[in-house]
Amino acid sequence: MIGEDGYLVETTVSLTDIGKLEVGQTGDVAVAATGTAYPGEVSSIGVIDQSSTGTPAFSVTVALDTGRTNC
């Protein structure tokens, strides 16, 4: 959590897609349980493979602004 109106969300992104991301890139993050989309910004991209399978995946942290929605 980054304050009253935001959260940090960490996910993993495959090697084939990681090159499409960069720190500072913005976009919307949809919450499947509610159907709500929040604006977010990539705040960090990991450099170490986080996968437990044979397909490399890297951690990505996105800062969400939950004070605004993009439904």
All heavy atoms as a GROMACS GRO file, in nm:
protein
  495
    1MET      N    1   0.085  -0.118   0.000
    1MET     CA    2   0.000   0.000   0.000
    1MET      C    3   0.089   0.124   0.000
    1MET      O    4   0.190   0.129   0.068
    1MET     CB    5  -0.089  -0.004   0.123
    1MET     CG    6  -0.192   0.100   0.126
    1MET     SD    7  -0.318   0.053   0.246
    1MET     CE    8  -0.421   0.192   0.232
    2ILE      N    9   0.052   0.224  -0.078
    2ILE     CA   10   0.135   0.344  -0.089
    2ILE      C   11   0.064   0.470  -0.040
    2ILE      O   12   0.100   0.578  -0.075
    2ILE     CB   13   0.185   0.365  -0.232
    2ILE    CG1   14   0.069   0.375  -0.330
    2ILE    CG2   15   0.281   0.257  -0.272
    2ILE    CD1   16   0.110   0.418  -0.469
    3GLY      N   17  -0.037   0.454   0.039
    3GLY     CA   18  -0.111   0.569   0.089
    3GLY      C   19  -0.259   0.538   0.088
    3GLY      O   20  -0.302   0.428   0.059
    4GLU      N   21  -0.338   0.637   0.118
    4GLU     CA   22  -0.482   0.616   0.127
    4GLU      C   23  -0.547   0.590  -0.008
    4GLU      O   24  -0.653   0.531  -0.016
    4GLU     CB   25  -0.548   0.736   0.194
    4GLU     CG   26  -0.508   0.750   0.339
    4GLU     CD   27  -0.576   0.869   0.404
    4GLU    OE1   28  -0.675   0.920   0.349
    4GLU    OE2   29  -0.529   0.911   0.511
    5ASP      N   30  -0.486   0.636  -0.116
    5ASP     CA   31  -0.546   0.623  -0.248
    5ASP      C   32  -0.464   0.538  -0.344
    5ASP      O   33  -0.476   0.553  -0.465
    5ASP     CB   34  -0.567   0.762  -0.311
    5ASP     CG   35  -0.672   0.842  -0.236
    5ASP    OD1   36  -0.766   0.781  -0.185
    5ASP    OD2   37  -0.658   0.964  -0.229
    6GLY      N   38  -0.380   0.449  -0.293
    6GLY     CA   39  -0.301   0.371  -0.386
    6GLY      C   40  -0.246   0.243  -0.327
    6GLY      O   41  -0.239   0.226  -0.206
    7TYR      N   42  -0.208   0.155  -0.416
    7TYR     CA   43  -0.149   0.027  -0.380
    7TYR      C   44  -0.036  -0.006  -0.474
    7TYR      O   45  -0.032   0.043  -0.588
    7TYR     CB   46  -0.254  -0.086  -0.392
    7TYR     CG   47  -0.363  -0.079  -0.291
    7TYR    CD1   48  -0.479  -0.008  -0.316
    7TYR    CD2   49  -0.350  -0.143  -0.169
    7TYR    CE1   50  -0.581  -0.002  -0.223
    7TYR    CE2   51  -0.452  -0.138  -0.075
    7TYR     CZ   52  -0.566  -0.067  -0.103
    7TYR     OH   53  -0.665  -0.061  -0.010
    8LEU      N   54   0.055  -0.090  -0.428
    8LEU     CA   55   0.157  -0.148  -0.514
    8LEU      C   56   0.114  -0.291  -0.542
    8LEU      O   57   0.083  -0.367  -0.450
    8LEU     CB   58   0.294  -0.148  -0.446
    8LEU     CG   59   0.358  -0.011  -0.428
    8LEU    CD1   60   0.490  -0.026  -0.352
    8LEU    CD2   61   0.382   0.056  -0.562
    9VAL      N   62   0.111  -0.328  -0.668
    9VAL     CA   63   0.072  -0.462  -0.709
    9VAL      C   64   0.192  -0.525  -0.778
    9VAL      O   65   0.253  -0.464  -0.865
    9VAL     CB   66  -0.048  -0.457  -0.807
    9VAL    CG1   67  -0.083  -0.595  -0.856
    9VAL    CG2   68  -0.166  -0.390  -0.742
   10GLU      N   69   0.226  -0.646  -0.735
   10GLU     CA   70   0.338  -0.718  -0.798
   10GLU      C   71   0.283  -0.837  -0.875
   10GLU      O   72   0.196  -0.910  -0.827
   10GLU     CB   73   0.437  -0.765  -0.694
   10GLU     CG   74   0.562  -0.823  -0.758
   10GLU     CD   75   0.674  -0.848  -0.660
   10GLU    OE1   76   0.700  -0.759  -0.578
   10GLU    OE2   77   0.732  -0.957  -0.666
   11THR      N   78   0.334  -0.854  -0.995
   11THR     CA   79   0.295  -0.965  -1.080
   11THR      C   80   0.420  -1.016  -1.151
   11THR      O   81   0.528  -0.961  -1.133
   11THR     CB   82   0.187  -0.922  -1.182
   11THR    OG1   83   0.138  -1.037  -1.250
   11THR    CG2   84   0.242  -0.820  -1.281
   12THR      N   85   0.406  -1.121  -1.228
   12THR     CA   86   0.518  -1.168  -1.309
   12THR      C   87   0.479  -1.157  -1.456
   12THR      O   88   0.362  -1.172  -1.493
   12THR     CB   89   0.556  -1.314  -1.276
   12THR    OG1   90   0.442  -1.396  -1.288
   12THR    CG2   91   0.614  -1.325  -1.136
   13VAL      N   92   0.580  -1.129  -1.537
   13VAL     CA   93   0.561  -1.113  -1.681
   13VAL      C   94   0.661  -1.204  -1.750
   13VAL      O   95   0.779  -1.208  -1.713
   13VAL     CB   96   0.581  -0.965  -1.722
   13VAL    CG1   97   0.570  -0.949  -1.873
   13VAL    CG2   98   0.480  -0.877  -1.652
   14SER      N   99   0.615  -1.273  -1.853
   14SER     CA  100   0.702  -1.368  -1.924
   14SER      C  101   0.813  -1.297  -2.000
   14SER      O  102   0.803  -1.179  -2.034
   14SER     CB  103   0.619  -1.453  -2.021
   14SER     OG  104   0.572  -1.372  -2.127
   15LEU      N  105   0.915  -1.374  -2.031
   15LEU     CA  106   1.030  -1.322  -2.106
   15LEU      C  107   0.985  -1.265  -2.241
   15LEU      O  108   1.036  -1.163  -2.286
   15LEU     CB  109   1.134  -1.432  -2.127
   15LEU     CG  110   1.257  -1.396  -2.209
   15LEU    CD1  111   1.337  -1.286  -2.141
   15LEU    CD2  112   1.343  -1.519  -2.231
   16THR      N  113   0.887  -1.329  -2.304
   16THR     CA  114   0.841  -1.281  -2.436
   16THR      C  115   0.771  -1.147  -2.428
   16THR      O  116   0.767  -1.074  -2.528
   16THR     CB  117   0.746  -1.384  -2.502
   16THR    OG1  118   0.637  -1.410  -2.413
   16THR    CG2  119   0.818  -1.513  -2.533
   17ASP      N  120   0.716  -1.110  -2.312
   17ASP     CA  121   0.644  -0.982  -2.299
   17ASP      C  122   0.720  -0.875  -2.221
   17ASP      O  123   0.684  -0.758  -2.228
   17ASP     CB  124   0.510  -1.006  -2.230
   17ASP     CG  125   0.414  -1.085  -2.317
   17ASP    OD1  126   0.419  -1.069  -2.441
   17ASP    OD2  127   0.334  -1.163  -2.262
   18ILE      N  128   0.823  -0.912  -2.147
   18ILE     CA  129   0.891  -0.816  -2.060
   18ILE      C  130   0.952  -0.699  -2.138
   18ILE      O  131   0.957  -0.587  -2.089
   18ILE     CB  132   0.996  -0.885  -1.969
   18ILE    CG1  133   1.028  -0.799  -1.848
   18ILE    CG2  134   1.121  -0.922  -2.046
   18ILE    CD1  135   0.922  -0.791  -1.746
   19GLY      N  136   0.995  -0.724  -2.261
   19GLY     CA  137   1.054  -0.618  -2.343
   19GLY      C  138   0.955  -0.511  -2.385
   19GLY      O  139   0.994  -0.404  -2.431
   20LYS      N  140   0.826  -0.538  -2.366
   20LYS     CA  141   0.722  -0.441  -2.402
   20LYS      C  142   0.696  -0.340  -2.290
   20LYS      O  143   0.621  -0.245  -2.309
   20LYS     CB  144   0.592  -0.514  -2.434
   20LYS     CG  145   0.604  -0.609  -2.551
   20LYS     CD  146   0.476  -0.689  -2.567
   20LYS     CE  147   0.492  -0.796  -2.675
   20LYS     NZ  148   0.373  -0.884  -2.681
   21LEU      N  149   0.757  -0.363  -2.173
   21LEU     CA  150   0.735  -0.277  -2.057
   21LEU      C  151   0.856  -0.191  -2.026
   21LEU      O  152   0.968  -0.231  -2.054
   21LEU     CB  153   0.703  -0.361  -1.934
   21LEU     CG  154   0.578  -0.447  -1.940
   21LEU    CD1  155   0.566  -0.529  -1.813
   21LEU    CD2  156   0.455  -0.361  -1.960
   22GLU      N  157   0.831  -0.076  -1.966
   22GLU     CA  158   0.940   0.008  -1.916
   22GLU      C  159   0.891   0.084  -1.793
   22GLU      O  160   0.772   0.112  -1.780
   22GLU     CB  161   0.992   0.103  -2.023
   22GLU     CG  162   0.891   0.200  -2.075
   22GLU     CD  163   0.945   0.284  -2.189
   22GLU    OE1  164   1.002   0.229  -2.284
   22GLU    OE2  165   0.927   0.408  -2.180
   23VAL      N  166   0.982   0.113  -1.704
   23VAL     CA  167   0.948   0.189  -1.584
   23VAL      C  168   0.892   0.325  -1.626
   23VAL      O  169   0.944   0.390  -1.716
   23VAL     CB  170   1.072   0.206  -1.493
   23VAL    CG1  171   1.043   0.300  -1.377
   23VAL    CG2  172   1.117   0.070  -1.441
   24GLY      N  173   0.782   0.363  -1.563
   24GLY     CA  174   0.716   0.489  -1.596
   24GLY      C  175   0.601   0.472  -1.695
   24GLY      O  176   0.520   0.563  -1.712
   25GLN      N  177   0.594   0.357  -1.758
   25GLN     CA  178   0.486   0.331  -1.852
   25GLN      C  179   0.353   0.327  -1.777
   25GLN      O  180   0.344   0.273  -1.668
   25GLN     CB  181   0.511   0.198  -1.922
   25GLN     CG  182   0.412   0.164  -2.030
   25GLN     CD  183   0.451   0.035  -2.103
   25GLN    OE1  184   0.554  -0.024  -2.074
   25GLN    NE2  185   0.369  -0.006  -2.196
   26THR      N  186   0.250   0.386  -1.836
   26THR     CA  187   0.119   0.390  -1.771
   26THR      C  188   0.020   0.301  -1.845
   26THR      O  189   0.038   0.267  -1.962
   26THR     CB  190   0.064   0.533  -1.765
   26THR    OG1  191   0.051   0.583  -1.898
   26THR    CG2  192   0.153   0.624  -1.683
   27GLY      N  193  -0.084   0.265  -1.773
   27GLY     CA  194  -0.189   0.182  -1.830
   27GLY      C  195  -0.295   0.157  -1.726
   27GLY      O  196  -0.287   0.206  -1.614
   28ASP      N  197  -0.396   0.082  -1.764
   28ASP     CA  198  -0.504   0.047  -1.672
   28ASP      C  199  -0.487  -0.096  -1.624
   28ASP      O  200  -0.448  -0.184  -1.700
   28ASP     CB  201  -0.640   0.062  -1.740
   28ASP     CG  202  -0.673   0.206  -1.774
   28ASP    OD1  203  -0.621   0.295  -1.705
   28ASP    OD2  204  -0.752   0.229  -1.867
   29VAL      N  205  -0.519  -0.119  -1.497
   29VAL     CA  206  -0.514  -0.252  -1.437
   29VAL      C  207  -0.656  -0.287  -1.396
   29VAL      O  208  -0.718  -0.216  -1.318
   29VAL     CB  209  -0.420  -0.255  -1.316
   29VAL    CG1  210  -0.422  -0.391  -1.249
   29VAL    CG2  211  -0.278  -0.218  -1.358
   30ALA      N  212  -0.708  -0.398  -1.452
   30ALA     CA  213  -0.844  -0.440  -1.421
   30ALA      C  214  -0.842  -0.538  -1.304
   30ALA      O  215  -0.760  -0.629  -1.300
   30ALA     CB  216  -0.908  -0.506  -1.542
   31VAL      N  217  -0.934  -0.518  -1.211
   31VAL     CA  218  -0.951  -0.609  -1.098
   31VAL      C  219  -1.064  -0.705  -1.136
   31VAL      O  220  -1.179  -0.664  -1.148
   31VAL     CB  221  -0.984  -0.532  -0.969
   31VAL    CG1  222  -1.008  -0.628  -0.854
   31VAL    CG2  223  -0.872  -0.434  -0.936
   32ALA      N  224  -1.030  -0.830  -1.158
   32ALA     CA  225  -1.126  -0.928  -1.208
   32ALA      C  226  -1.246  -0.945  -1.116
   32ALA      O  227  -1.359  -0.960  -1.162
   32ALA     CB  228  -1.057  -1.062  -1.231
   33ALA      N  229  -1.225  -0.941  -0.986
   33ALA     CA  230  -1.333  -0.965  -0.890
   33ALA      C  231  -1.441  -0.857  -0.894
   33ALA      O  232  -1.557  -0.884  -0.865
   33ALA     CB  233  -1.276  -0.976  -0.749
   34THR      N  234  -1.402  -0.734  -0.930
   34THR     CA  235  -1.498  -0.623  -0.928
   34THR      C  236  -1.530  -0.568  -1.066
   34THR      O  237  -1.626  -0.495  -1.082
   34THR     CB  238  -1.445  -0.507  -0.842
   34THR    OG1  239  -1.326  -0.455  -0.903
   34THR    CG2  240  -1.417  -0.551  -0.700
   35GLY      N  241  -1.445  -0.599  -1.163
   35GLY     CA  242  -1.463  -0.543  -1.296
   35GLY      C  243  -1.419  -0.398  -1.307
   35GLY      O  244  -1.441  -0.332  -1.408
   36THR      N  245  -1.356  -0.347  -1.203
   36THR     CA  246  -1.311  -0.209  -1.200
   36THR      C  247  -1.169  -0.199  -1.253
   36THR      O  248  -1.086  -0.284  -1.225
   36THR     CB  249  -1.314  -0.155  -1.055
   36THR    OG1  250  -1.445  -0.173  -1.003
   36THR    CG2  251  -1.278  -0.008  -1.050
   37ALA      N  252  -1.141  -0.094  -1.331
   37ALA     CA  253  -1.006  -0.070  -1.382
   37ALA      C  254  -0.950   0.054  -1.314
   37ALA      O  255  -1.019   0.155  -1.298
   37ALA     CB  256  -1.008  -0.051  -1.532
   38TYR      N  257  -0.823   0.046  -1.273
   38TYR     CA  258  -0.754   0.157  -1.209
   38TYR      C  259  -0.634   0.198  -1.291
   38TYR      O  260  -0.565   0.114  -1.347
   38TYR     CB  261  -0.708   0.117  -1.069
   38TYR     CG  262  -0.820   0.083  -0.975
   38TYR    CD1  263  -0.852  -0.050  -0.949
   38TYR    CD2  264  -0.893   0.183  -0.913
   38TYR    CE1  265  -0.956  -0.081  -0.863
   38TYR    CE2  266  -0.998   0.151  -0.827
   38TYR     CZ  267  -1.028   0.019  -0.802
   38TYR     OH  268  -1.131  -0.012  -0.719
   39PRO      N  269  -0.605   0.329  -1.297
   39PRO     CA  270  -0.484   0.372  -1.366
   39PRO      C  271  -0.362   0.329  -1.286
   39PRO      O  272  -0.362   0.331  -1.162
   39PRO     CB  273  -0.497   0.524  -1.371
   39PRO     CG  274  -0.593   0.560  -1.261
   39PRO     CD  275  -0.682   0.442  -1.242
   40GLY      N  276  -0.260   0.287  -1.358
   40GLY     CA  277  -0.138   0.243  -1.291
   40GLY      C  278  -0.015   0.284  -1.367
   40GLY      O  279  -0.022   0.326  -1.483
   41GLU      N  280   0.099   0.273  -1.299
   41GLU     CA  281   0.228   0.307  -1.360
   41GLU      C  282   0.330   0.202  -1.317
   41GLU      O  283   0.340   0.169  -1.199
   41GLU     CB  284   0.272   0.444  -1.313
   41GLU     CG  285   0.404   0.489  -1.372
   41GLU     CD  286   0.442   0.629  -1.330
   41GLU    OE1  287   0.352   0.713  -1.307
   41GLU    OE2  288   0.561   0.655  -1.317
   42VAL      N  289   0.406   0.151  -1.414
   42VAL     CA  290   0.510   0.054  -1.384
   42VAL      C  291   0.616   0.124  -1.299
   42VAL      O  292   0.675   0.223  -1.341
   42VAL     CB  293   0.573  -0.004  -1.512
   42VAL    CG1  294   0.690  -0.097  -1.480
   42VAL    CG2  295   0.469  -0.075  -1.596
   43SER      N  296   0.638   0.073  -1.178
   43SER     CA  297   0.735   0.137  -1.089
   43SER      C  298   0.866   0.060  -1.081
   43SER      O  299   0.968   0.120  -1.047
   43SER     CB  300   0.676   0.159  -0.950
   43SER     OG  301   0.638   0.036  -0.894
   44SER      N  302   0.866  -0.070  -1.111
   44SER     CA  303   0.993  -0.144  -1.117
   44SER      C  304   0.976  -0.271  -1.198
   44SER      O  305   0.866  -0.327  -1.208
   44SER     CB  306   1.043  -0.178  -0.976
   44SER     OG  307   0.960  -0.275  -0.915
   45ILE      N  308   1.087  -0.314  -1.256
   45ILE     CA  309   1.093  -0.437  -1.334
   45ILE      C  310   1.213  -0.515  -1.284
   45ILE      O  311   1.325  -0.464  -1.283
   45ILE     CB  312   1.108  -0.409  -1.485
   45ILE    CG1  313   0.987  -0.328  -1.535
   45ILE    CG2  314   1.123  -0.540  -1.563
   45ILE    CD1  315   0.999  -0.280  -1.678
   46GLY      N  316   1.188  -0.639  -1.241
   46GLY     CA  317   1.295  -0.723  -1.189
   46GLY      C  318   1.389  -0.771  -1.298
   46GLY      O  319   1.352  -0.777  -1.415
   47VAL      N  320   1.509  -0.806  -1.259
   47VAL     CA  321   1.609  -0.854  -1.355
   47VAL      C  322   1.645  -1.001  -1.332
   47VAL      O  323   1.722  -1.058  -1.408
   47VAL     CB  324   1.738  -0.768  -1.350
   47VAL    CG1  325   1.709  -0.627  -1.397
   47VAL    CG2  326   1.800  -0.770  -1.213
   48ILE      N  327   1.588  -1.062  -1.228
   48ILE     CA  328   1.617  -1.201  -1.196
   48ILE      C  329   1.494  -1.286  -1.227
   48ILE      O  330   1.382  -1.250  -1.190
   48ILE     CB  331   1.657  -1.217  -1.048
   48ILE    CG1  332   1.784  -1.137  -1.021
   48ILE    CG2  333   1.675  -1.363  -1.011
   48ILE    CD1  334   1.824  -1.132  -0.876
   49ASP      N  335   1.515  -1.398  -1.295
   49ASP     CA  336   1.406  -1.489  -1.330
   49ASP      C  337   1.337  -1.538  -1.203
   49ASP      O  338   1.400  -1.591  -1.113
   49ASP     CB  339   1.465  -1.607  -1.408
   49ASP     CG  340   1.362  -1.710  -1.448
   49ASP    OD1  341   1.241  -1.683  -1.436
   49ASP    OD2  342   1.403  -1.819  -1.492
   50GLN      N  343   1.205  -1.518  -1.197
   50GLN     CA  344   1.126  -1.556  -1.080
   50GLN      C  345   1.047  -1.685  -1.103
   50GLN      O  346   0.973  -1.728  -1.015
   50GLN     CB  347   1.026  -1.444  -1.045
   50GLN     CG  348   1.090  -1.313  -1.011
   50GLN     CD  349   1.170  -1.321  -0.883
   50GLN    OE1  350   1.122  -1.371  -0.782
   50GLN    NE2  351   1.293  -1.275  -0.886
   51SER      N  352   1.062  -1.744  -1.219
   51SER     CA  353   0.981  -1.860  -1.255
   51SER      C  354   1.029  -1.988  -1.189
   51SER      O  355   1.148  -2.010  -1.172
   51SER     CB  356   0.983  -1.878  -1.407
   51SER     OG  357   0.913  -1.993  -1.444
   52SER      N  358   0.935  -2.074  -1.155
   52SER     CA  359   0.969  -2.206  -1.104
   52SER      C  360   0.950  -2.311  -1.214
   52SER      O  361   0.962  -2.430  -1.188
   52SER     CB  362   0.882  -2.240  -0.982
   52SER     OG  363   0.746  -2.234  -1.018
   53THR      N  364   0.920  -2.265  -1.335
   53THR     CA  365   0.905  -2.354  -1.450
   53THR      C  366   1.019  -2.326  -1.547
   53THR      O  367   1.108  -2.247  -1.519
   53THR     CB  368   0.770  -2.332  -1.521
   53THR    OG1  369   0.770  -2.202  -1.580
   53THR    CG2  370   0.654  -2.344  -1.424
   54GLY      N  371   1.014  -2.387  -1.662
   54GLY     CA  372   1.118  -2.366  -1.763
   54GLY      C  373   1.105  -2.237  -1.841
   54GLY      O  374   1.194  -2.198  -1.915
   55THR      N  375   0.991  -2.168  -1.826
   55THR     CA  376   0.969  -2.043  -1.898
   55THR      C  377   1.005  -1.926  -1.808
   55THR      O  378   0.942  -1.905  -1.705
   55THR     CB  379   0.820  -2.032  -1.940
   55THR    OG1  380   0.785  -2.147  -2.015
   55THR    CG2  381   0.798  -1.907  -2.022
   56PRO      N  382   1.107  -1.847  -1.846
   56PRO     CA  383   1.147  -1.734  -1.762
   56PRO      C  384   1.036  -1.631  -1.744
   56PRO      O  385   0.960  -1.603  -1.837
   56PRO     CB  386   1.264  -1.672  -1.838
   56PRO     CG  387   1.313  -1.780  -1.928
   56PRO     CD  388   1.192  -1.862  -1.963
   57ALA      N  389   1.027  -1.576  -1.624
   57ALA     CA  390   0.930  -1.471  -1.592
   57ALA      C  391   0.995  -1.376  -1.492
   57ALA      O  392   1.074  -1.418  -1.409
   57ALA     CB  393   0.802  -1.530  -1.535
   58PHE      N  394   0.961  -1.250  -1.501
   58PHE     CA  395   1.024  -1.147  -1.420
   58PHE      C  396   0.919  -1.069  -1.342
   58PHE      O  397   0.808  -1.046  -1.391
   58PHE     CB  398   1.106  -1.054  -1.509
   58PHE     CG  399   1.213  -1.128  -1.583
   58PHE    CD1  400   1.187  -1.187  -1.706
   58PHE    CD2  401   1.337  -1.144  -1.527
   58PHE    CE1  402   1.284  -1.259  -1.773
   58PHE    CE2  403   1.436  -1.216  -1.593
   58PHE     CZ  404   1.408  -1.274  -1.716
   59SER      N  405   0.954  -1.027  -1.222
   59SER     CA  406   0.859  -0.952  -1.140
   59SER      C  407   0.844  -0.809  -1.191
   59SER      O  408   0.942  -0.748  -1.234
   59SER     CB  409   0.900  -0.952  -0.993
   59SER     OG  410   1.022  -0.885  -0.977
   60VAL      N  411   0.723  -0.762  -1.187
   60VAL     CA  412   0.690  -0.625  -1.226
   60VAL      C  413   0.602  -0.566  -1.117
   60VAL      O  414   0.505  -0.629  -1.075
   60VAL     CB  415   0.617  -0.621  -1.362
   60VAL    CG1  416   0.571  -0.479  -1.395
   60VAL    CG2  417   0.707  -0.676  -1.473
   61THR      N  418   0.636  -0.447  -1.070
   61THR     CA  419   0.556  -0.378  -0.970
   61THR      C  420   0.486  -0.259  -1.036
   61THR      O  421   0.549  -0.181  -1.106
   61THR     CB  422   0.643  -0.330  -0.852
   61THR    OG1  423   0.712  -0.443  -0.798
   61THR    CG2  424   0.560  -0.265  -0.744
   62VAL      N  425   0.356  -0.251  -1.011
   62VAL     CA  426   0.275  -0.144  -1.067
   62VAL      C  427   0.211  -0.066  -0.953
   62VAL      O  428   0.154  -0.124  -0.860
   62VAL     CB  429   0.163  -0.200  -1.158
   62VAL    CG1  430   0.076  -0.089  -1.214
   62VAL    CG2  431   0.224  -0.284  -1.272
   63ALA      N  432   0.225   0.066  -0.955
   63ALA     CA  433   0.162   0.154  -0.856
   63ALA      C  434   0.023   0.191  -0.908
   63ALA      O  435   0.010   0.244  -1.019
   63ALA     CB  436   0.246   0.279  -0.834
   64LEU      N  437  -0.079   0.158  -0.830
   64LEU     CA  438  -0.217   0.186  -0.869
   64LEU      C  439  -0.270   0.308  -0.795
   64LEU      O  440  -0.245   0.325  -0.675
   64LEU     CB  441  -0.310   0.069  -0.836
   64LEU     CG  442  -0.281  -0.063  -0.905
   64LEU    CD1  443  -0.386  -0.165  -0.865
   64LEU    CD2  444  -0.278  -0.047  -1.055
   65ASP      N  445  -0.347   0.389  -0.866
   65ASP     CA  446  -0.415   0.504  -0.807
   65ASP      C  447  -0.560   0.465  -0.789
   65ASP      O  448  -0.641   0.475  -0.882
   65ASP     CB  449  -0.402   0.626  -0.898
   65ASP     CG  450  -0.469   0.749  -0.840
   65ASP    OD1  451  -0.532   0.739  -0.733
   65ASP    OD2  452  -0.459   0.855  -0.904
   66THR      N  453  -0.595   0.415  -0.670
   66THR     CA  454  -0.732   0.369  -0.647
   66THR      C  455  -0.827   0.483  -0.616
   66THR      O  456  -0.946   0.459  -0.596
   66THR     CB  457  -0.735   0.264  -0.535
   66THR    OG1  458  -0.680   0.320  -0.416
   66THR    CG2  459  -0.658   0.139  -0.574
   67GLY      N  460  -0.776   0.603  -0.613
   67GLY     CA  461  -0.862   0.720  -0.594
   67GLY      C  462  -0.937   0.755  -0.722
   67GLY      O  463  -1.032   0.830  -0.721
   68ARG      N  464  -0.892   0.698  -0.833
   68ARG     CA  465  -0.957   0.721  -0.962
   68ARG      C  466  -0.988   0.586  -1.024
   68ARG      O  467  -0.914   0.491  -1.004
   68ARG     CB  468  -0.865   0.798  -1.058
   68ARG     CG  469  -0.827   0.935  -1.009
   68ARG     CD  470  -0.741   1.008  -1.109
   68ARG     NE  471  -0.622   0.931  -1.141
   68ARG     CZ  472  -0.560   0.936  -1.259
   68ARG    NH1  473  -0.606   1.010  -1.356
   68ARG    NH2  474  -0.452   0.864  -1.280
   69THR      N  475  -1.093   0.575  -1.100
   69THR     CA  476  -1.123   0.453  -1.172
   69THR      C  477  -1.142   0.484  -1.319
   69THR      O  478  -1.176   0.596  -1.356
   69THR     CB  479  -1.251   0.383  -1.120
   69THR    OG1  480  -1.361   0.473  -1.134
   69THR    CG2  481  -1.236   0.340  -0.976
   70ASN      N  482  -1.118   0.384  -1.401
   70ASN     CA  483  -1.136   0.397  -1.545
   70ASN      C  484  -1.230   0.288  -1.591
   70ASN      O  485  -1.194   0.199  -1.665
   70ASN     CB  486  -1.001   0.385  -1.618
   70ASN     CG  487  -0.910   0.499  -1.589
   70ASN    OD1  488  -0.954   0.609  -1.561
   70ASN    ND2  489  -0.780   0.475  -1.592
   71CYS      N  490  -1.355   0.293  -1.546
   71CYS     CA  491  -1.454   0.190  -1.581
   71CYS      C  492  -1.507   0.214  -1.720
   71CYS      O  493  -1.527   0.321  -1.762
   71CYS     CB  494  -1.569   0.191  -1.482
   71CYS     SG  495  -1.519   0.143  -1.318
   0.00000   0.00000   0.00000
